[in-house]
């Protein structure tokens, strides 16, 4: 299978990867959640060429994950804002962060802590069951094929 065909596979993971499944796109999303909104700041943070950055931002816009907003008229300057679809990717980024903090910490440990603003406490994101509230662990999960 070719990479361009992955979006046609009957698998939600494969279709999602067709949009956000490269390292540059995930780093752009990370930066969006850290508050970066402007092209030059993305470029400075990630070190991506203007061509590749423009390409990835365009793809995120086409898939309605980011919206471009005018913030200065003369000359025209734009910023990139997460849409509702974009905000729904937060658990993906938070899970990658948690995995990296646990299995690939830097020499000085985690680069930052996540703080839950409503309560003010540091937190570690966890996946929980929507029905019972229990923690989700791979060994306790089963995927059932949809019924026709």
WOWOBEL-V283809 format. One record per residue. PSI is psi as a letter, one per 20 degrees, with the letter a starting at -180 (NA if undefined). BURIAL is b if it has 24 or more other C-alpha atoms within 12 Angstrom, else e. D_LAST is the distance of its C-alpha to the last C-alpha in whole Angstrom. Layout:
psi->PSI burial->BURIAL d_last->D_LAST
psi->PSI burial->BURIAL d_last->D_LAST
This chain:
psi->p burial->e d_last->26
psi->q burial->e d_last->28
psi->h burial->e d_last->28
psi->h burial->e d_last->28
psi->i burial->e d_last->25
psi->h burial->e d_last->23
psi->i burial->e d_last->22
psi->i burial->e d_last->19
psi->q burial->e d_last->18
psi->m burial->e d_last->14
psi->p burial->e d_last->16
psi->h burial->e d_last->17
psi->g burial->e d_last->20
psi->g burial->e d_last->21
psi->h burial->e d_last->21
psi->g burial->b d_last->23
psi->h burial->e d_last->25
psi->h burial->b d_last->26
psi->g burial->b d_last->27
psi->j burial->b d_last->29
psi->k burial->b d_last->29
psi->q burial->e d_last->33
psi->h burial->e d_last->36
psi->g burial->b d_last->38
psi->g burial->b d_last->35
psi->h burial->b d_last->34
psi->h burial->b d_last->38
psi->g burial->b d_last->38
psi->g burial->b d_last->36
psi->g burial->b d_last->38
psi->h burial->b d_last->41
psi->g burial->b d_last->39
psi->h burial->b d_last->38
psi->j burial->e d_last->42
psi->j burial->e d_last->43
psi->p burial->e d_last->44
psi->i burial->b d_last->43
psi->q burial->b d_last->46
psi->g burial->b d_last->46
psi->h burial->e d_last->49
psi->h burial->e d_last->48
psi->g burial->b d_last->45
psi->g burial->b d_last->47
psi->g burial->e d_last->49
psi->g burial->e d_last->47
psi->h burial->b d_last->45
psi->k burial->e d_last->47
psi->q burial->e d_last->45
psi->q burial->e d_last->47
psi->h burial->e d_last->47
psi->g burial->e d_last->45
psi->h burial->e d_last->42
psi->g burial->b d_last->42
psi->g burial->e d_last->42
psi->g burial->e d_last->39
psi->g burial->b d_last->37
psi->h burial->b d_last->38
psi->g burial->e d_last->37
psi->g burial->b d_last->33
psi->h burial->b d_last->33
psi->g burial->b d_last->34
psi->h burial->e d_last->32
psi->j burial->e d_last->28
psi->k burial->e d_last->30
psi->h burial->b d_last->31
psi->q burial->b d_last->34
psi->q burial->b d_last->36
psi->p burial->b d_last->40
psi->p burial->e d_last->43
psi->p burial->e d_last->46
psi->i burial->e d_last->49
psi->p burial->e d_last->52
psi->g burial->e d_last->53
psi->o burial->e d_last->56
psi->q burial->e d_last->55
psi->p burial->e d_last->51
psi->q burial->e d_last->50
psi->q burial->e d_last->46
psi->r burial->b d_last->44
psi->p burial->b d_last->40
psi->q burial->b d_last->39
psi->p burial->b d_last->35
psi->a burial->e d_last->33
psi->g burial->e d_last->30
psi->g burial->e d_last->28
psi->g burial->b d_last->31
psi->h burial->e d_last->31
psi->i burial->e d_last->28
psi->i burial->b d_last->29
psi->g burial->b d_last->31
psi->h burial->e d_last->30
psi->g burial->b d_last->29
psi->g burial->b d_last->33
psi->h burial->b d_last->34
psi->g burial->e d_last->32
psi->g burial->e d_last->34
psi->g burial->b d_last->37
psi->g burial->b d_last->37
psi->g burial->e d_last->36
psi->g burial->e d_last->39
psi->h burial->e d_last->41
psi->g burial->e d_last->40
psi->i burial->e d_last->40
psi->l burial->e d_last->42
psi->q burial->e d_last->45
psi->r burial->e d_last->48
psi->h burial->e d_last->51
psi->j burial->e d_last->52
psi->b burial->e d_last->49
psi->p burial->e d_last->46
psi->h burial->e d_last->47
psi->r burial->e d_last->46
psi->q burial->e d_last->45
psi->p burial->e d_last->42
psi->p burial->e d_last->43
psi->o burial->e d_last->41
psi->g burial->e d_last->43
psi->h burial->e d_last->43
psi->i burial->e d_last->44
psi->j burial->e d_last->46
psi->q burial->e d_last->45
psi->q burial->e d_last->44
psi->q burial->e d_last->41
psi->o burial->e d_last->38
psi->p burial->e d_last->35
psi->q burial->e d_last->32
psi->p burial->e d_last->28
psi->q burial->e d_last->28
psi->p burial->e d_last->25
psi->i burial->e d_last->24
psi->g burial->e d_last->24
psi->i burial->e d_last->27
psi->i burial->e d_last->29
psi->q burial->e d_last->29
psi->q burial->e d_last->30
psi->p burial->e d_last->27
psi->p burial->e d_last->28
psi->h burial->e d_last->26
psi->i burial->e d_last->27
psi->j burial->e d_last->25
psi->q burial->e d_last->22
psi->p burial->e d_last->18
psi->p burial->e d_last->15
psi->p burial->e d_last->12
psi->q burial->e d_last->9
psi->q burial->e d_last->6
psi->q burial->e d_last->4
psi->NA burial->e d_last->0
